Amino acid sequence: MFDMFMTAFSSACSLEALIANFIGVALGTVFGALPGLTAVMGVALLIPLTFGMAPVEAFSALLGMYVGAIYGGCITAILVGTPGTVSAAATMLEGPALTARGESRRALDMATVASFVGGTLSALALISVAPLLAR
């Protein structure tokens, strides 16, 4: 099982997959920051562009788009007071208040760290639980 994990990890960390992921995150952040455009809509619009790509790079771009859009929704929630995505609605509780006090950079930093930690922990949970679910 460890061999399969290392093979998958090396495939996901290839240069092509990382570039596809970076482009997906950049597009997703812009897409999520626009109010009314959801992460699922961004992934749906990106699917036709990934048809000609290798599977690892395509999934990497799609995952990057989704994660970037989920994070991007908090940018407008903090700075403008309008959540970019549905998942950023909770950010509306404290984000605009911090912006009004001139601490928008602090609010964006906290949102970035929280998004990274939450995404990393959920990915590790999925990696550990997925083999059990597959059985």
N, C-alpha and C positions, 0 to 999 in steps of 0.2 A: 504494500500500500504506500509506503514511503517513496518507493521508486516512481510510482504513478504521480504522486504529489510533486516530486522534484521535476519530472518531465513536464507536467502541466505548468509549474511555476516558471521553468525556463522558456516555455513557449509563450507564456503571458508576458515575460520580461524581454522578449526579443525587441529589436529596434523598431521594426515595423509595427508591432502591437503597441509599443509605448507612444509612437508618433500618432497612431490612430486614436489612442486614448487621449492624448493631449489635445488633439483637434476636437474630439468629441466633448471634452470638458470645456474647452473654450467656447464652442458653439452652444453647449448646454447652459453655460453661465449667462451668456447673452440672451439666450432664449428664455431662461427662467426669470431673468430680471425684467422682462417685458410682461406687464400684468395681462392676464387673460390667456397666456400661452403656457400650457402645463408641460410637465416633464414627459408625460405619456404622449402628448401631441408631438413633442420634439423627436421622440424616438420613432413615432410613426412616420414622420416626415423624413427621417434619416434612413429608414429601412430600404427604400429604393436605391439609395446611393451605395449601399453595402452589398448589393447583389453580386457584383463582380469581384468582390474582395475575398481573400482567404477567410475561413471561418473564425480563426483566432483574432485576426485583425478586425473583422466585422463585429464580433461580439464585444471586443475591446472598445470600439468606437461607440457602439450602442450603450454600453455600460457607462462610458465617459459622458455621453450626452445626458443620460438619466441622472447621474450623480451631480454633474455640473448644473443641471436645471433645478434640482432640488436645492442646491446651495444658492444658486443665483436668485431664487425667490426671496431670500432673506435680504438681499441688497436693497430692493425697493421697499420692503417692509420696514427696514431701519431708516433709510434716508428719506423716503417720500411719505411713508405711512400707509402704503397700499401693498398688500402681499402680492408678490409676483406669482407664486404658486399656492395651492391650498395648504401645503405643508408648512408654509411660512406664516400661517395665521397666528400661531403662538408667539412668534417673534414680535408681533404687533403689541404685545403686552408691555414690553420694556424698551424695545428698539427706538420708537419715536421719542420716548421720554429722555433717553440718553442723547439722542440727536438734538433735542431742544436745549439740553444743558451743554452742548458743544462737545460731546463725547462720542460722536458717531464712529470715529476710528476705533475706539475701545469696543463698541458694540459689534462692529464688523469683525474685529479680531476674535471676540468671544464666539461669534457665529461660525467663523472659519475653524477654530479649534474644536468646537462642539461637533461640527459636521465631520471633521476628520476623525475624531475619536469615535463617534457613533458609527461611521462607516467602517472603520477598521475593526471595531469590536463585533459588529454584525457580520462582517466577512469572516472573521475567525469563528464565530458561532456557526455560520453556515458550513464552513469547512469541516468543523468537528461533528456536526449533526447530519450532514448530507449522506455519509456512508450508512448510517443507521437507518435513515429514511429509505434509502435505496434497497435495503434488504427487505 
